[in-house]
Amino acid sequence: MKKRALISVSDKSGIVEFARNLQDLGYELISTGGTKTILLENDISVKGVEEVTGFPEIMEGRVKTLHPKIHGGLLAKRDVEGHRKQMEEQDIFPIDLVCVNLYPFQQTIAKPNVSEEEAIENIDIGGPTMLRAAAKNHKYVTVVVDSQDYDQVVNEIKANGEAPELFRKKLAAKVFRHTAAYDAYISQFMTDLAGEESPEAMTVTYELKQTLRYGENPHQKAAFYKQPLGSEYSVAMARQLHGKELSYNNINDANAALQIVKEFDQPAAVAVKHMNPCGVGTGETIEAAFSKAYEADSTSIFGGIIALNRAVDEETAARLHEIFLEIIIAPAFTDRAMEILTSKKISAC
């Protein structure tokens, strides 16, 4: 029996090439709306979901894939006689591969002044339902939610005739992580919208920013994750301008220093060493603030982390350059300050 792939994506990156590869591998393609249009425009043969279900899209596209002929094809156990019999009786054909990504809810609510109506219209229903169904039935179905996996999926099918079971399991696990994160964004948005201050449950999600060489100690593993919609003024959102890759302890100390310096409105400097503040100073200028922080403990500050709440100018950079520091974190650095600081081994964020 000819294999079937259902493709319905909001982010169209790489989808034409992926669909063409699947077609060349003998897959019959099923699709919806904009995805179907772009495939047809690129001379890729595709069948509309309504041709499979015998039912048109309704309610402005809110209902299109929520149909037994789609979900029966996704959830059927191919080696169970009762399932095969019911599929035959109901004229349901198996779907062997699902490629779906979701309405851009996270990107929508990140926009300034987004309306409640626009946010809610970007809550995907059919997409997560198909993904979860396919992921649950990964014993029989290959499910793809990330465009970064397109090439590997094609290569695995070319090499093995189908995606190997362990690979399908990894793809399914990625789907459940993805839909869990998606629901976390929605639940937080709706909780805030409803004004709930102490909900009975709270779900948060994080994205991998970087893997680290080691953890707090050299024998430990570590990775750095960030909240996608977290505070702009955090180490997770900082941009490294110079120096070597940050370590677990660097990140931990830098975050502690930043959280302290954020408490001040006037020019302020904070020094942290091994999670202990060893100097805090305020002044009329950022250079004066750093001088006071340095004088608070001129010994412990060596090899420490400095956080400042004003741009680093030439004068301040010259003072910072006099001692060894692991990290300097600030809102900005003047060009001359960067010249001074990058003339020695130092990380600037």
N, C-alpha and C positions, 0 to 999 in steps of 0.2 A: 504494500500500500504506500502511496506517495506520502511523504512527510509534509506536515503543515507548520508554518510559523506565523504567529500573530505579532504584528508590529504596530505599536501606537505610542509615539513619543512626542513630548513637548519640546525637548531639546533635540533638534534635528542634526546635530554635529555627527558626521560620519555615517549617518543612517543610510544614505544612498549606496555607498560602497558596500556596507554590511548587507543590505538587502540584495544587492546584485550578487554578492558572493553566495548567499543562501540560495538564491534562484539557480545559480550555476551548479550548486551542490544537489539540486533536484527538489528543493522545497517549494511547495505552493504557498504563496503569501496572502495573508489576510490583513486588512488594515482599516483605519478609520480616518475621517475628516482630513485634516491638513497633512497627515503622514501619507495617506493614500494619494492625495493630490501631488505631493512632491515626488513620490515614486513613479506615478504615471507620467509626470512631466519629464522624467529621466528614462522613459521607455522600459520600465520594469513592470512586468505583468503582476497585477494585484487584484484580489477580490475584496469587495467591501463587506464589512461585518453584516450589513443588512441583507446581503445575498446569502450569508450563512444562516442567519437567524430567521429570515423571512419577515423581519419586523424593522420598521424604519427608526432612525434616531428621532427621539422626541424630547420635548421640554428643553429646547435650546442646547441639545446635545448632552443634557444631564443623564439621560438614559439611552445607552447604545450597546454596551457590552454586557450589561446585567441580564443575562439570558441563559437558560439551561443548555442551549446548543453551544454556547461558549464555555460555560463553567463545567458542563458535563464532559466536554472535550479536554478540559484541563485536569479535572479531578478523578477521572475514571482510572481504576486499577486495571491495567491492560491484561494482567494474568489471572484475573478473577472472572470466572465464567458468567456470574450473575451481572457483573458490570458490562461485559461485552454484549450480553443478550439485551440489556436495557438500552445500550447505545444503538444497537441494530433496530430495536423496536421504535426508538424515538428519532431515528435518522440523525444520530450524533456522530461526528467524526472526531478522532483524537487530534489534539493539538500538541505537537512535539517540542515546540520552542516558543517562548514568549519573550519579546523584547519591548519593555515598557519603561518610560520614565515619566515623572509626575508633573502636574501643574506646578509652576514655580511659586509655591506659597512662601517659602523663606525669603526669596528675592522680593516678593510683593510687599510683605510686611516690613521689609527693611527700607522701603522707599519713604521719604518724608511725607507726612500728611496723607498717608494712604487711607482711603475711606473704608468703613466697615464692610460696605457692600462689595467693594473690589476684593478685599481680603477673603471674604467668605466665598465668593465665586471662584477663587483659586484654591479651594479645598477640593482635592481630587477624591473621587469615590470609586469610580470604575477601575482606575489604574491600580490603587493599592489592593483592591479585591482580586484582580487578575494576578498580580504579583504574588500575593499570599497564597492563592490557590495553586499556582504553578510551583511555588517554593515548597509548599506542603507535599506536593506530589512529585518532588524532584527525582524520585526513583525512576520516573518515566519522562519527565519534562525538564528541558534545559531552560533556565530563566535568567534573563540578562537585564540588569538595571543600570549598568555603568558602561558608558561608551568606551572607557578605557579597556574593557574586556572584549570588545568586538573581534579584534584580530586573533586573540587567543582562542575564542570560541570557534572561529572559522578554521584555524589551524588544527584544533583538536578533532573537529568533525572530518577534516580532510585526512588526518592521520589514522583515525580510528573508526570512521563511519558514523560515529556519534560522539557526543561529549562523554568522557569516562565518568563513572559514578562518583568518584571522589571529587572531581572537578565540579560536577553538578551540585554536589553537597556544599561545596565552598561558595558557589554562586547563590545557592538558596540561603545560606547563612548571611551573605551580604545583603540579600533582599530584606530579611527580617531586621537587620541592623538599620537599613535604609528606611523602611516603613516605620520602625520604632522612633527614629529621629524625626521623621516627618510628622508623626502624631504628637511628638513632644512639642514641636513648634506650635502646632494647632492648639494643643491643650493649654499652653502658656498664654497664647494670644487670647483664647476664649476666657481663661481665668482672669486675666487683666481686664478684659472687656466687661466682664460681669462684676468686677470690683471685689472678687474673692481675695481676702487677705491671708486666710489660713485654711486652704483647701485640705480635704481629708487625705489627699495624696499629691505628691509633686514629682514630676518626671523631667529630668534635664538631659541634654545630649551634648556631646563634645565631638570635635573633629580632630584627627591627628594633624599636628603642625609639623613635628619632626621626631624621628627616632633619635635617641641619645646614646652616646658611646658607652655610658654606664650610669648607674644610679647614684645614690648618696655615697656609696662605697664602691670601689672598683669591681667587686665580685657580683654586684647587683645590676639587673637590667632595668631600663627606664625608657619611657616615651613621653612626649610633651603633647598634651591635648588642649584645645581651646574651645570655649563656647562660641558658636558661630555668630550669635547676636549679642555677645558679651560687650562689656565696656570698651569703648575706643581707647581709653586711657589705661591700658594694662600691658604687661610684658607680652602677653599673647598677641597683641595687635602691633607691637613695636617692630620697627624695621632695622635690622642690623646693618650698620654702615661700614664697619671695619673690624678686623680681628678674626680670630679662630672661632670655630663652632662652639656655641655655648654648652656648658655642662649642666647636669641636674642642679648642682649646688649654685652655679651662676644664676640660673633662672629663678631658683627659690629665693636667693638673696636679693636679686634685682627686683623681684615682685614685692618683697617685704619693704625695701627702700622706697619703691614707687608708692605703695599704699600709704606710707607715712608722709611723704612729701606732698601728697595730694590733699592732706589736711590743712595746708597753709595757703592763705591768699597772698601774703607778701612774699617777696623773693626768699626762697628757702633751699637749703641743701641738707641731705641726709646721707650719712655714711653707715653702712652695714657690713659686718664681718661675721660669717658663719651664723647668720640669722639673729645676730645681736646688734642693735643700734650702738654705734660707738661714737657718734657725733651728730648733732643736729644744730643748725644755725640759721638765723634769719637776718636780713639786713636791707639797707636801701637799694643795694645792687646785688646781683647774683654772685659777683666776686666777693663781696663783703660777707654774704651768707656762707659761702664755701670756707672762707677764712675762719669763721667762728666754728664751723663744724670740724675743721681740721684741728683747731686749737683745743677742742674738747678732749681729744685723745689722739695726739699726733703719732703714737706708736701703733695702736690697733688699726688705724685707717690704712696702713700699708697692706697692699694686696686686697683691699676691700672693694665694695661697690658704692658708687656715688650716684644719687638721684637728685636732679635739680628741677625746679618748676619754672625756669625761664630759659630762654635760648642761651647757649654758651657762646660768649664773645671772645675776642682775642685775649683780653686781659685774664679772663677766667681760665681759658685754655692754657695759658702760660703757667698759671699756678698749678693746675691739674697735672701738667706735664712734668712737674718737679718730682713727683712721687709715683711709685708703681701702683697702679689700680687695675683691677680685673675688668670692670665695666663702668662706663659713664652713661647714664641714661638721662635724656633731656628732651624737651619738646622740639628743639632745633639746634643746629650748629651753624655758625657763620662759616663762610668759605675759608677765612683765615684761621678760624678755630680748628677746622678739619685738617688744614695743612699742618698745624702744630701737633695735633693729637695723633695723626696717622704717621708721624715721623718716628714713632716708637711703637712697640708691640702693645696694643691696647684694643679692647672692644668698645665701640661706641654705638649706642642705640638711640 
